[in-house]
Amino acid sequence: MLLSAGNGGYCSVPEAIAVLHVDDDPDFAEFAASLLERQDDRLTVVRADSASDGQALLAERPVDCVVSDYDMPRLNGIEFLQAIREQYPDLPFILFTGKGSEEIASEAISAGVTDYLQKGSDVERYELLANRVMNAVAQNRAQQRALETTQRYETLFTHTTNAIASVELRNGAPIIQSVNPAFEATFVPPGTDVVGRNLDRVITATDAQREQAERITRRAETGDVTTTEVTRQTVDGPRTFQLQAVPIDPGETGGVCSAFAVYTDVTDIAGDDETPP
């Protein structure tokens, strides 16, 4: 939730923004829409004279942000917001009302309002409203992109044939946070839980393998990506893998907090006479 008090700078929103303005006073709605569109040429405002008309417009066309009055017949602004949240839980919604009170603000927050602003006739009020709209839309679009990225990552993590372990680097030890199905099938005996264990202890079998694994972990802690061939102990015995150790999530002190270890089985490619440690 934004609920910011100052003007601030606009977030970077290069695309056009469609705003639905709902107010039962058509003269004020036209005035407000005109002033709002003047603040930024990316803003396009469509108007509705009631909450029910607003709901109908939302069903007909895509909208990036709703700006609504509070005091309206049949459905007031809070009731309109509650109805919107049932169908559009993430759609930015700004309550723009002349009836300001702590009680209404508290109700709006409980109903999931994005921001709350009192009406005014001065140009500065519409500069502020435009700022709130732009920020709300930028934040929502960033969240949607992040969600889409996470969903793509989860699909890749789940379905790739490469064995992947996500680890947290703690005092020089790669502690397993999660593994994908390919990792389980390759390295984990049935009925065994490896989450919370040291990755190197789970899949190495010799001192040489452990020493090599420790060197790779030290490189990961400094932010270096490692790509190398390794031998690791699988459920079917030792096999050769192309390992990519990819550090992520830099810590507050500049070190790396976590990493991905990605194992590609190259046993049949490496050859018997070129077995790595």
C-alpha positions, 0 to 999 in steps of 0.5 A: 500500500502506498498511502504516501503524503508527499509529492515525490517524483514519478516512478518510471512508467513509460507505458500509457495509463488508463484511469477509471474515475468514478464520481456521481457529480458529472461536472466535477468528474469532467473537471477532474479528468481534464486536470488529471490528463493535463499532468501527464500525456500518458494518462487517459481518463474514462469516467463513470457516474456510479459504482455500477457503471464503473463495474460495467466499464471494468468488465469492458476494457482494461484499466490500470487504476481506479480513482473513486469518490466516497459519497455516492448513491447505492454503493459508496466508495468503500463498498465499490472498493470491496466489490472491486477487490473480489474480482480485481484483487491487485488493481490500484484503487485510490479513494479521492473524496471530499468527505475525509475522516479517520474513520473513512480512512481506516475503513478504506485501509481495511478494505485494501485501498491503495491510496487515499486523498482528499479532493481539492480544486487547486492544480497542485491537488491534481499534480499530487493525484497524478503522482499517486496514480503513477506510483501506484501503477508503477508499483503494481506493474513491477509486482506483476513482472516479478510474479511472472518472473518467479512463475517462469523460474518455478516452471524451469526449476521444476521441469528441467532435467538438470539437477538443481540445489538452492543453497544458503551460504553459512560460515563457508557451508552450502546449506540446502534450502530446496532441490528440484525433482531432477536433483532428488532423482539423481542424488537423494535416496528414497525417504531421505530429506536433504533440506537443511544439510550441507550440500557438499556432505550429501553428494561428495564421497572422497576427500578430493571431491570435498576439497574441490567443493569447498573451493567452489563454495569459497568462490561463490561467497565472493560472487564468482560464478564457477563452471567446471567438471566434477564427480559427485556421488549419485544414487547409482554411484559416482558420475561426472557432471558439468557444475555451474555454481551461481551466486545470488542475493548479495548480503548486507556486508557485501558477501553472497548469502545464497547460490544455485548449484546446477548439475548437468550429467556429462558422464557419457561425454567425459570419457573414462580416462578424464574423470575429474576429482 
